[in-house]
Amino acid sequence: MRRLEIPSELIPQLFTIETNLQFELEAVALDENLQAIGKAFGLDAERAWHLNKPSPTSRLYRLDGTRALMVRGICATGSETMAAQCHVARELNYGGFIYPLITAEGPVIIRNGTAWMAYEAQPGEVYDGANCPLSALFEGILSLQNALALAPPDKNLPKVTHRPDDWSAFYKTNLNLPKNLGEAARILVNRNKDALSGLAEDVSNLVRNGKTRLVHNDLNHANVLVHKERPFFLDLEDIVYEIPEVSMAHALFKLVRHRVYRKTITLDKARAEIPVLLGRLEKDGYNLPDRAALFRYGALRILSEIHMICMWVFEKGDYSLIYDLEKKIHNLFELWLLTETNHEFSS
């Protein structure tokens, strides 16, 4: 049986990598295309700003006039998915999430090969680990997830694809790391290859036996705006079908982990928060009874994403997500530390 091993000298290097701390708005020219997009959504735009948020698949702008809109564009081939996500968001019985605007063409317009949606810009700052009580934040997350669970099925809504049959061999023999990866991440992976392979095999059955439902699948700090200590959730594109325990384990880990990163709380205090949050999840029917379950479902998500990023490189020659790889490797070992788990898995 195997457990993850973290050399003591590497522990101080964990909880030190974060992305999307604050999103900078960069003034850009208000060209004819952006003006036309604004008009389609009922705005005579006077200024335009580009939001510098790393994404390989979308562009996000703020258009200012008599009011302010956020407009998001993706390749037009994804217009049906975007429209389905907009319809879900508009019908939610929850007010703390994006409410897409409607045009004569529907919630999505297509201009020059790009599909666009829009919503009113919201006041607030990105969650910084301290500007919203964790209890209020967590209740908001549960309200959003429970509202999404009631949405009617729609074949145009995406389903997260995991490849568990590939994981064990990938982590044991095929995990080639890019040369520019940090030394700590490289050591952690190389020292734990057998353990990672066993862990991947262990959690793969959670995918095979799991039942999906509609969720918001990326409730990390960067997708939470806080205004007057109340949360507002972002990122329409993360409305997908996924195993609910995976999405909630990810949310719990990322938000508690961000508090440690920002030094709002110590690692020990973060560990003490987790049982309380797990108890709240259990009341709403999530099968996350203890730290071991939290680790397994959280690790499933992280292992799947590491595999996906590497496969994009190996199979597609696409390096657009490589910037996130080092953070995700650190995240796996941070999750291990946070859960204090004695969970063991096959080697």
C-alpha positions in Angstrom: 0.0 0.0 0.0 1.1 3.5 -0.8 0.8 7.0 0.6 2.1 10.3 -0.8 5.5 11.4 0.4 6.4 15.1 0.8 10.0 15.8 1.7 10.0 18.1 4.7 12.2 20.7 2.9 9.5 21.1 0.2 6.6 21.8 2.5 7.4 25.5 2.7 7.2 25.7 -1.1 3.6 24.5 -1.1 0.7 27.0 -0.8 2.9 29.6 -2.7 1.5 29.4 -6.3 -1.7 31.1 -7.2 -3.2 32.6 -10.4 -5.9 35.1 -11.1 -5.4 37.1 -7.9 -7.0 40.2 -9.4 -8.1 40.8 -12.9 -6.7 43.8 -14.6 -8.8 45.8 -17.1 -6.7 47.0 -20.0 -8.2 49.9 -22.1 -8.6 48.9 -25.8 -9.9 50.6 -28.9 -13.7 50.6 -29.2 -13.8 49.2 -32.7 -16.8 48.7 -34.9 -17.1 45.1 -33.8 -17.2 45.9 -30.1 -19.7 48.7 -30.8 -21.9 46.4 -32.7 -21.8 43.8 -29.9 -22.7 46.5 -27.4 -25.7 47.7 -29.5 -27.0 44.1 -29.9 -27.2 43.9 -26.1 -28.8 47.4 -25.8 -25.7 49.5 -25.0 -24.2 52.4 -26.8 -20.7 51.8 -25.7 -18.3 54.7 -25.1 -15.3 52.8 -23.8 -14.0 49.2 -24.0 -11.7 47.2 -21.7 -10.1 43.8 -22.1 -10.1 41.6 -19.0 -6.7 39.9 -18.6 -7.9 36.6 -17.4 -5.9 33.6 -18.7 -8.2 31.4 -20.9 -7.3 29.4 -24.0 -10.9 29.4 -25.3 -12.6 32.8 -24.6 -12.3 36.6 -24.6 -13.8 38.8 -22.0 -14.5 42.6 -22.3 -16.1 45.3 -20.3 -18.1 47.8 -22.3 -19.0 51.1 -20.6 -21.7 53.6 -21.5 -24.8 54.6 -19.5 -24.3 51.2 -17.8 -21.5 48.6 -17.9 -21.7 45.2 -19.5 -19.4 42.2 -19.5 -19.3 40.5 -22.9 -17.7 37.1 -23.4 -16.8 35.6 -26.8 -15.9 32.1 -27.9 -15.6 30.3 -31.2 -19.0 30.2 -32.9 -18.9 26.4 -33.0 -19.7 26.6 -29.3 -22.7 28.8 -29.6 -25.3 26.1 -28.8 -23.5 25.2 -25.6 -23.2 28.8 -24.7 -26.9 29.4 -25.4 -27.9 26.4 -23.3 -25.8 27.6 -20.4 -27.4 31.1 -20.7 -30.9 29.6 -20.6 -30.0 27.6 -17.4 -28.6 30.7 -15.8 -31.7 32.8 -16.6 -34.0 30.2 -15.1 -32.1 29.6 -11.9 -33.9 30.2 -8.6 -30.8 31.9 -7.2 -29.8 35.5 -7.5 -26.1 35.3 -6.9 -25.0 34.2 -10.3 -24.6 35.7 -13.8 -28.0 36.7 -15.4 -27.4 36.7 -19.2 -29.1 39.4 -21.3 -31.5 38.6 -24.1 -31.4 40.1 -27.6 -33.7 39.8 -30.6 -31.4 36.8 -31.6 -31.6 35.2 -28.2 -29.0 35.2 -25.4 -26.1 34.6 -27.9 -25.2 36.5 -31.0 -22.7 35.5 -33.6 -20.4 38.1 -35.2 -17.4 37.4 -37.4 -17.1 33.8 -36.3 -17.4 34.5 -32.6 -20.4 33.8 -30.3 -21.1 36.4 -27.7 -23.1 36.6 -24.5 -23.4 39.5 -22.1 -24.4 40.3 -18.5 -24.5 43.4 -16.3 -21.1 44.1 -14.7 -21.2 43.4 -11.0 -19.7 45.4 -8.2 -17.2 43.8 -5.9 -13.7 42.4 -5.5 -12.3 38.9 -6.1 -12.5 36.7 -3.0 -9.2 37.2 -1.1 -9.7 34.7 1.7 -10.9 37.3 4.2 -13.5 39.7 2.5 -16.4 37.2 2.9 -17.2 35.0 5.9 -16.5 31.4 4.9 -19.9 30.3 6.2 -21.7 32.8 4.0 -19.5 31.9 1.0 -20.2 28.2 1.5 -24.0 28.7 1.9 -24.0 30.6 -1.4 -22.1 27.8 -3.1 -24.6 25.2 -1.8 -27.6 27.4 -2.9 -26.1 27.7 -6.4 -25.3 24.0 -6.8 -28.8 23.0 -5.4 -30.5 25.4 -7.9 -28.5 23.9 -10.8 -29.4 20.4 -9.7 -33.1 21.3 -10.4 -32.4 22.4 -14.0 -34.1 20.3 -16.7 -31.8 18.1 -18.9 -30.3 19.6 -22.0 -28.2 17.7 -24.5 -26.3 20.9 -25.4 -24.9 21.2 -22.0 -21.4 19.8 -21.8 -20.3 16.8 -19.7 -16.8 16.6 -18.1 -14.8 13.9 -19.8 -12.4 11.9 -17.6 -10.2 9.1 -19.0 -9.7 6.8 -16.0 -8.6 3.9 -18.1 -5.5 5.8 -19.1 -4.5 7.2 -15.7 -2.6 4.4 -14.0 -0.1 3.7 -16.8 0.2 7.4 -17.5 1.3 8.2 -14.0 3.5 5.2 -13.6 5.4 5.2 -16.9 4.4 8.0 -19.2 4.4 11.1 -17.1 6.9 13.3 -18.9 7.2 16.7 -17.4 8.1 19.8 -19.4 11.6 21.2 -18.8 10.4 24.5 -17.5 8.5 23.0 -14.6 9.7 24.0 -11.1 12.1 21.8 -9.2 9.7 21.2 -6.3 6.9 19.9 -8.6 9.4 17.7 -10.5 10.7 16.2 -7.2 7.2 15.6 -5.9 6.1 13.7 -9.0 9.3 11.7 -9.5 9.4 10.6 -5.9 5.7 9.6 -5.9 5.3 7.9 -9.4 4.2 4.6 -7.9 2.0 6.2 -5.4 0.4 8.4 -8.1 -0.3 5.4 -10.2 -1.9 3.6 -7.3 -3.9 6.7 -6.4 -5.1 7.1 -10.0 -6.2 3.5 -10.1 -7.9 3.9 -6.7 -10.0 6.9 -7.7 -10.8 5.7 -11.2 -13.7 3.7 -9.8 -15.3 6.9 -8.5 -15.6 8.0 -12.2 -16.9 4.6 -13.4 -19.5 4.4 -10.6 -20.3 8.1 -10.3 -23.6 9.7 -11.3 -23.4 13.2 -12.8 -25.7 16.1 -12.5 -25.6 19.8 -13.5 -23.1 21.8 -11.4 -20.8 24.8 -11.4 -17.5 23.0 -11.8 -15.0 25.7 -10.9 -15.9 27.5 -7.8 -12.4 28.8 -6.9 -11.6 32.2 -5.5 -11.3 33.8 -9.0 -14.9 33.0 -9.8 -16.2 34.7 -6.7 -16.9 38.4 -6.4 -17.6 39.8 -3.0 -19.6 42.9 -2.4 -20.5 44.0 1.2 -19.5 40.5 2.4 -21.9 38.8 0.0 -20.7 36.4 -2.7 -21.5 36.6 -6.4 -20.4 33.7 -8.6 -19.0 34.0 -12.1 -18.1 31.9 -15.1 -21.1 30.6 -17.1 -18.9 28.2 -19.0 -18.4 26.1 -15.9 -22.1 25.0 -15.9 -21.5 21.3 -16.9 -22.5 17.8 -16.0 -20.1 16.3 -13.4 -20.1 14.1 -10.4 -21.4 16.5 -7.7 -18.9 15.3 -5.1 -16.0 16.1 -7.5 -17.2 19.7 -8.0 -17.8 20.3 -4.3 -14.6 18.7 -3.2 -12.8 21.0 -5.6 -14.7 24.1 -4.3 -14.0 23.3 -0.7 -10.3 22.6 -1.3 -9.7 25.6 -3.5 -11.4 28.1 -1.2 -9.9 26.8 2.0 -6.5 26.5 0.3 -6.7 30.1 -0.9 -7.1 31.2 2.7 -3.8 29.4 3.6 -2.1 30.9 0.5 -3.2 34.4 1.5 -2.1 33.7 5.1 -5.6 34.5 6.3 -5.4 31.3 8.4 -2.7 28.8 9.2 -2.6 25.3 7.8 -3.7 23.9 11.2 -6.7 26.2 11.4 -7.6 25.3 7.8 -7.6 21.6 8.8 -9.9 22.4 11.7 -12.4 24.1 9.3 -12.8 21.1 7.1 -14.9 18.8 9.3 -17.4 21.6 9.8 -17.8 22.1 6.1 -18.0 18.4 5.4 -20.8 18.1 7.9 -22.7 20.9 6.1 -22.2 19.1 2.8 -23.5 15.8 4.3 -26.8 17.6 5.3 -27.3 18.4 1.6 -26.8 14.8 0.5 -23.1 14.9 -0.7 -21.2 11.7 -0.2 -18.2 13.4 1.4 -18.4 12.0 5.0 -14.7 12.5 6.0 -11.3 13.8 5.0 -10.4 10.6 3.1 -13.4 11.0 0.8 -12.6 14.7 0.3 -9.1 13.7 -0.6 -10.2 11.0 -3.1 -12.7 13.2 -4.9 -10.4 16.2 -4.9 -7.5 14.1 -6.1 -9.7 12.7 -8.9 -10.2 16.2 -10.3 -6.6 17.1 -10.0 -5.2 13.9 -11.5 -7.7 14.2 -14.4 -6.6 17.8 -15.1 -2.9 17.0 -15.0 -3.5 14.1 -17.4 -5.6 16.4 -19.7 -3.0 19.1 -19.8 -0.3 16.7 -20.7 -2.4 15.0 -23.4 -3.2 18.3 -24.9 0.6 18.7 -25.3 1.3 15.2 -26.5 -1.7 14.6 -28.7 -2.5 18.1 -30.0 0.7 20.0 -29.6 -1.4 22.5 -27.6 0.6 24.3 -24.8 -2.2 26.7 -23.9 -2.7 25.2 -20.4 0.8 24.4 -19.5 1.0 27.5 -17.3 -1.4 25.7 -14.9 0.4 22.4 -14.7 2.8 23.3 -11.9 0.0 24.7 -9.7 -2.0 21.6 -10.1 0.9 19.3 -9.1 1.3 21.5 -6.0 -2.5 21.3 -5.4 -2.5 17.5 -5.1 0.1 17.6 -2.4 -1.5 20.6 -0.7 -4.8 18.6 -0.6 -2.9 15.7 1.0 -1.6 18.1 3.7 -5.0 19.8 4.3 -6.9 16.5 4.7 -4.3 14.9 7.1 -5.5 11.7 5.6 -4.1 8.3 6.5 -5.8 7.0 3.3 -3.7 4.4 1.5 -4.0 3.2 -2.0 -2.7 0.4 -4.2 0.8 0.4 -5.6 
